Amino acid sequence: MTEIIHYQNFIANAFVPSDPSIEVRNPANNQLLARVPEASGEQVEAAIAAARHAQKNWAARPAIERAGYLRKIASKVRDNAERLAHLITAEQGKVLGLARVEVNFTADYLDYMAEWARRLEGEVLTSDRVGENIFLLRKPLGVVAGILPWNFPFFLIARKMAPALVTGNTIVIKPSEETPINCFEFARLVAETDLPPGVFNVVSGTGATVGQRLTRHAGVDLISFTGSVDTGSRIMAAAAPNITKLNLELGGKAPAIVLADADLELAVKAVTASRVINTGQVCNCAERVYVERKVADQFIEQMAASMAATRYGDPLAEGDLDMGPLINQAALDKVAQMVRTATGQGAEVVTGGAVADKGAGFHYQPTVLAGCGSDMAIMRQEIFGPVLPIQIVEDLDEAIALANDSEYGLTSSVYTRSLSAAMRASNELDFGETYINRENFEAMQGFHAGARKSGIGGADGKHGLYEYTHTHVVYIQI
Ligand code: TXE
């Protein structure tokens, strides 16, 4: 029998004995992998206090020194890449190839944010007065609480920690209760470096307990959260009494617009990848398609063939696959229910449409639904699974209007050979990101941010980095 590891919270560079009451299971076969703590109120207090205690000295160091620690951690991540990828696949369910990409991208992201150390800039402003200088300084906020989802759990540690640390903040991370193992393994790597105690801390637990304690705490200066709209809204309420600054990435319902002049082969490939990669559990990937009538039959046929060809199952047991399971039973039930409701409203199953018969894991068949309408829940709510609903439109105008008619506004994509159609769509789509003729994955030097309920603020690049600072304007009259 495999040994079940009991992980412990990481506070001030020490693994603190705690009651490991949360079970972590492999979503591909429901086997128990580890037990992790539900951090107590005292432990959350201790983690925030450690981060607060460390912050002033950390911020006083030259930025290039802080960046050096990020580079050391990146190098340790690379040295352990294969082991980490296997752990991520085991607890999250993504295929190994994608887990490897996640691990390497995480290391690259730490290095990328480290590069900003010599590029952090303030401003010198023109004064209205004689003999006065006005300086705009950028300063760290203080203590950051990073609350993570489970879909890219390892990368999200770096996406929050790297900009926080290089700008002089300290951080307390709460991983998702679904995928905490990789975060504790990351903490083990941090513990092998000489990062000062308190700069990086991990407390594990559920949202209702540890998440609430962190977000209500007056000692937290920024809550950086990635997850669902409902939880984002609860976090805003928890943050309200302290007016705590928020950075929220709350998912999407990305429209893909396929015009009659599109390279259909490319569109089918990219949209399939969107629904198959990470089992469709990606905030920026295509969740609904608007296809022009002239090419609709052809597109739907090719999409169905492409989705039906997906090799899926248990990634560690079955080897080379395209897709693993959904994260848990609740996710499987939600996807199955959404498909049932859609077919009840007249959507037609072109391929898939059912829970897969694959043992104890949470597997759903790659599914294409045609004949969808804009009033159906499947075209409006986040599916977060391998299901693609398709609606036929008459032209680009209709597609843009339907795409914008959503409470989400994170990403969008357009497939066309017409430069003017692409430019018009880019101007008129009210989203944080638009991808033209390419897969839906952002670059680390971009800015990942959403309109409407998709969030507040954003991540990555210069603009993401400065979310972890506040400005201080100094007027010097000489
Ligand atoms: O997310 P939650 P869930 C969407 C996706 C998915 C749905 C539900 O549609 O099907 O959300 O997923 C912590 N105070 N996304 O339930 O609840 C929780 O412990 C503080 C989109 O897993 O948002 C976990 O660490 N924290 C998304 C984190 O919030 C709380 C990625 C995310 O959990 C809390 C994931 C509270 N009151 C899901 N309640 C994206 N943007 O990509 C929960 N948490």
Boltz pocket constraint, residues with backbone or C-beta under 6 A from the ligand:
constraints:
  - pocket:
      binder: B
      contacts: [[A, 147], [A, 148], [A, 149], [A, 150], [A, 151], [A, 174], [A, 175], [A, 176], [A, 177], [A, 205], [A, 206], [A, 207], [A, 208], [A, 210], [A, 211], [A, 212], [A, 215], [A, 226], [A, 227], [A, 228], [A, 229], [A, 231], [A, 232], [A, 234], [A, 235], [A, 249], [A, 250], [A, 251], [A, 252], [A, 281], [A, 282], [A, 283], [A, 331], [A, 382], [A, 383], [A, 384]]
      max_distance: 6.0
